[in-house]
Amino acid sequence: MKNIIAAVSIGVALLLPVGAASAFPENEFVCAVETMSEQTAVVMVQAHDEAGAVEVAGGGVATRLDGVKEQVKTVLQCIDFPQGRFQDPKLQAFVDAMPR
């Protein structure tokens, strides 16, 4: 009986990390957004794809270029992180300087 309990416990322990790993998407995106005060800001998100990133970013809090955190009003663009680049050099420089 002890052997059966031990075998089941080991099996469950081995399966838990698999389930936990699938709960969080591996893809990272950085999204350019407009805040409620109509300032440009960025938000980092994890999502399965770009459409998912837009959805997640739209309900979040972003960091404006002046460092203030503010609620997102509109998502402008999401790009793969860290491979993607924003065309706006000021916005890209802000993303490059963000702590990882």
Backbone as CSV, one residue per row, in Angstrom:
resi,resn,N_x,N_y,N_z,CA_x,CA_y,CA_z,C_x,C_y,C_z
1,MET,0.823,-1.189,0.000,0.000,0.000,0.000,0.871,1.259,0.000
2,LYS,1.945,1.246,0.818,2.838,2.402,0.864,3.487,2.632,-0.494
3,ASN,3.824,1.541,-1.190,4.436,1.669,-2.516,3.473,2.306,-3.515
4,ILE,2.202,1.961,-3.429,1.206,2.534,-4.338,1.055,4.024,-4.068
5,ILE,0.963,4.404,-2.808,0.836,5.820,-2.442,2.068,6.590,-2.900
6,ALA,3.239,6.013,-2.715,4.474,6.670,-3.140,4.501,6.833,-4.655
7,ALA,4.088,5.810,-5.388,4.090,5.876,-6.850,3.107,6.930,-7.357
8,VAL,1.928,6.989,-6.755,0.936,7.991,-7.153,1.440,9.388,-6.823
9,SER,2.041,9.560,-5.664,2.570,10.866,-5.260,3.652,11.341,-6.218
10,ILE,4.533,10.442,-6.611,5.596,10.802,-7.554,4.988,11.169,-8.902
11,GLY,4.010,10.406,-9.361,3.357,10.703,-10.639,2.690,12.067,-10.633
12,VAL,2.000,12.384,-9.556,1.352,13.694,-9.440,2.401,14.791,-9.391
13,ALA,3.466,14.585,-8.648,4.529,15.588,-8.543,5.178,15.847,-9.896
14,LEU,5.301,14.818,-10.711,5.894,14.994,-12.035,4.952,15.709,-12.994
15,LEU,3.655,15.551,-12.823,2.686,16.184,-13.713,2.418,17.642,-13.362
16,LEU,2.565,18.024,-12.115,2.276,19.398,-11.702,3.081,20.441,-12.462
17,PRO,4.390,20.277,-12.627,5.124,21.298,-13.380,4.659,21.432,-14.831
18,VAL,4.199,20.349,-15.436,3.720,20.408,-16.814,2.475,21.278,-16.885
19,GLY,1.539,21.068,-15.980,0.325,21.870,-15.953,0.612,23.322,-15.633
20,ALA,1.518,23.573,-14.715,1.859,24.938,-14.332,2.553,25.659,-15.474
21,ALA,3.404,24.970,-16.202,4.137,25.600,-17.295,3.204,25.997,-18.432
22,SER,2.166,25.226,-18.666,1.269,25.548,-19.766,0.315,26.683,-19.423
23,ALA,0.211,27.065,-18.156,-0.698,28.127,-17.752,-0.214,29.495,-18.217
24,PHE,1.081,29.694,-18.343,1.638,30.976,-18.746,2.228,30.864,-20.145
25,PRO,1.768,31.704,-21.067,2.337,31.678,-22.420,3.817,32.040,-22.392
26,GLU,4.575,31.436,-23.282,6.013,31.699,-23.334,6.345,32.953,-24.126
27,ASN,5.470,33.379,-25.025,5.761,34.531,-25.878,5.628,35.831,-25.101
28,GLU,6.612,36.697,-25.272,6.582,38.006,-24.626,6.393,39.082,-25.687
29,PHE,5.609,40.085,-25.334,5.349,41.214,-26.219,5.517,42.500,-25.432
30,VAL,5.880,43.556,-26.141,5.852,44.900,-25.570,4.866,45.678,-26.436
31,CYS,3.937,46.356,-25.769,2.883,47.063,-26.490,2.988,48.560,-26.266
32,ALA,2.894,49.304,-27.355,2.789,50.760,-27.281,1.310,51.073,-27.095
33,VAL,1.016,51.920,-26.131,-0.370,52.230,-25.809,-0.544,53.730,-25.621
34,GLU,-1.805,54.137,-25.617,-2.164,55.493,-25.230,-2.877,55.374,-23.890
35,THR,-2.506,56.219,-22.945,-3.109,56.172,-21.614,-4.352,57.058,-21.556
36,MET,-5.032,57.038,-20.426,-6.234,57.845,-20.232,-5.953,59.339,-20.401
37,SER,-4.730,59.765,-20.095,-4.367,61.181,-20.257,-3.758,61.451,-21.637
38,GLU,-3.919,60.475,-22.542,-3.454,60.567,-23.929,-1.938,60.691,-24.054
39,GLN,-1.227,60.034,-23.141,0.233,59.963,-23.182,0.636,58.621,-23.795
40,THR,1.788,58.594,-24.440,2.339,57.342,-24.958,2.968,56.574,-23.803
41,ALA,2.752,55.266,-23.796,3.281,54.419,-22.734,3.530,53.026,-23.297
42,VAL,4.163,52.176,-22.500,4.394,50.787,-22.901,3.952,49.852,-21.787
43,VAL,3.590,48.652,-22.192,3.240,47.603,-21.240,3.815,46.291,-21.764
44,MET,4.420,45.522,-20.868,4.975,44.211,-21.206,3.925,43.156,-20.866
45,VAL,3.707,42.211,-21.787,2.725,41.157,-21.547,3.238,39.819,-22.060
46,GLN,2.658,38.755,-21.531,2.879,37.404,-22.041,1.585,36.964,-22.689
47,ALA,1.683,36.419,-23.891,0.497,35.968,-24.615,0.910,34.916,-25.637
48,HIS,-0.081,34.187,-26.126,0.194,33.163,-27.141,0.475,33.780,-28.505
49,ASP,-0.153,34.937,-28.781,0.028,35.586,-30.080,-0.222,37.086,-29.937
50,GLU,-0.062,37.806,-31.048,-0.197,39.266,-31.013,-1.613,39.697,-30.620
51,ALA,-2.617,38.999,-31.118,-4.001,39.340,-30.775,-4.237,39.196,-29.272
52,GLY,-3.683,38.148,-28.691,-3.791,37.956,-27.249,-3.059,39.040,-26.483
53,ALA,-1.916,39.472,-27.016,-1.146,40.541,-26.372,-1.936,41.840,-26.356
54,VAL,-2.605,42.141,-27.460,-3.429,43.355,-27.534,-4.541,43.295,-26.491
55,GLU,-5.169,42.137,-26.366,-6.257,41.966,-25.401,-5.763,42.151,-23.966
56,VAL,-4.643,41.533,-23.635,-4.094,41.639,-22.276,-3.657,43.070,-21.986
57,ALA,-2.958,43.682,-22.927,-2.447,45.041,-22.719,-3.579,46.045,-22.540
58,GLY,-4.690,45.833,-23.231,-5.812,46.764,-23.161,-6.441,46.879,-21.793
59,GLY,-6.245,45.894,-20.957,-6.838,45.927,-19.625,-5.838,46.204,-18.529
60,GLY,-4.668,46.690,-18.898,-3.608,46.832,-17.906,-3.211,48.250,-17.580
61,VAL,-2.153,48.315,-16.818,-1.530,49.580,-16.440,-0.194,49.638,-17.165
62,ALA,0.085,50.768,-17.780,1.304,50.931,-18.567,2.221,51.952,-17.910
63,THR,3.473,51.943,-18.345,4.452,52.920,-17.879,4.662,53.952,-18.974
64,ARG,4.350,55.209,-18.638,4.550,56.299,-19.593,6.037,56.569,-19.757
65,LEU,6.390,57.316,-20.797,7.794,57.615,-21.065,8.421,58.471,-19.970
66,ASP,7.585,59.137,-19.159,8.110,59.902,-18.021,8.175,59.061,-16.749
67,GLY,7.875,57.746,-16.867,7.990,56.826,-15.745,6.736,56.670,-14.905
68,VAL,5.703,57.462,-15.157,4.459,57.388,-14.393,3.623,56.214,-14.895
69,LYS,3.013,55.478,-13.968,2.144,54.352,-14.330,0.714,54.874,-14.471
70,GLU,0.032,54.390,-15.507,-1.319,54.878,-15.783,-2.121,53.812,-16.521
71,GLN,-3.436,53.856,-16.354,-4.350,52.919,-17.003,-4.302,53.082,-18.524
72,VAL,-4.357,51.969,-19.232,-4.344,51.966,-20.700,-5.717,52.382,-21.229
73,LYS,-5.712,53.258,-22.227,-6.939,53.658,-22.927,-7.060,52.884,-24.241
74,THR,-5.977,52.885,-25.033,-5.984,52.256,-26.353,-4.639,51.590,-26.619
75,VAL,-4.674,50.387,-27.163,-3.443,49.714,-27.579,-3.151,50.138,-29.014
76,LEU,-1.948,50.642,-29.231,-1.553,51.113,-30.556,-0.863,50.025,-31.370
77,GLN,0.048,49.285,-30.718,0.831,48.264,-31.430,1.506,47.351,-30.417
78,CYS,1.552,46.063,-30.716,2.312,45.105,-29.911,3.348,44.445,-30.817
79,ILE,4.562,44.289,-30.292,5.640,43.647,-31.052,6.269,42.554,-30.200
80,ASP,6.889,41.589,-30.872,7.618,40.532,-30.167,8.733,41.157,-29.345
81,PHE,8.918,40.629,-28.152,9.994,41.117,-27.294,10.951,39.969,-27.029
82,PRO,12.226,40.165,-27.170,12.952,41.403,-27.441,13.316,41.598,-28.913
83,GLN,12.859,40.715,-29.806,13.280,40.771,-31.206,12.709,41.974,-31.962
84,GLY,11.459,42.325,-31.698,10.799,43.391,-32.436,11.329,44.773,-32.073
85,ARG,11.109,45.711,-32.973,11.560,47.094,-32.758,10.428,48.046,-33.126
86,PHE,10.256,49.096,-32.325,9.319,50.159,-32.669,9.993,51.109,-33.645
87,GLN,9.225,51.673,-34.562,9.787,52.630,-35.517,10.128,53.954,-34.843
88,ASP,9.384,54.315,-33.808,9.644,55.557,-33.075,10.912,55.371,-32.236
89,PRO,12.004,56.091,-32.558,13.267,55.885,-31.845,13.189,56.233,-30.356
90,LYS,12.374,57.218,-29.993,12.232,57.600,-28.583,11.554,56.477,-27.789
91,LEU,10.521,55.901,-28.379,9.813,54.792,-27.743,10.720,53.570,-27.632
92,GLN,11.456,53.261,-28.696,12.356,52.109,-28.672,13.470,52.296,-27.654
93,ALA,14.003,53.512,-27.539,15.049,53.782,-26.549,14.518,53.558,-25.137
94,PHE,13.260,53.925,-24.899,12.641,53.705,-23.587,12.540,52.211,-23.295
95,VAL,12.094,51.439,-24.282,11.979,49.983,-24.116,13.357,49.372,-23.868
96,ASP,14.359,49.808,-24.622,15.719,49.279,-24.458,16.270,49.552,-23.062
97,ALA,15.864,50.662,-22.460,16.376,51.047,-21.142,15.601,50.407,-19.991
98,MET,14.488,49.737,-20.288,13.680,49.128,-19.227,14.441,47.979,-18.574
99,PRO,14.336,47.882,-17.241,14.979,46.748,-16.560,14.312,45.437,-16.964
100,ARG,15.109,44.383,-17.018,14.581,43.074,-17.403,14.648,42.126,-16.243
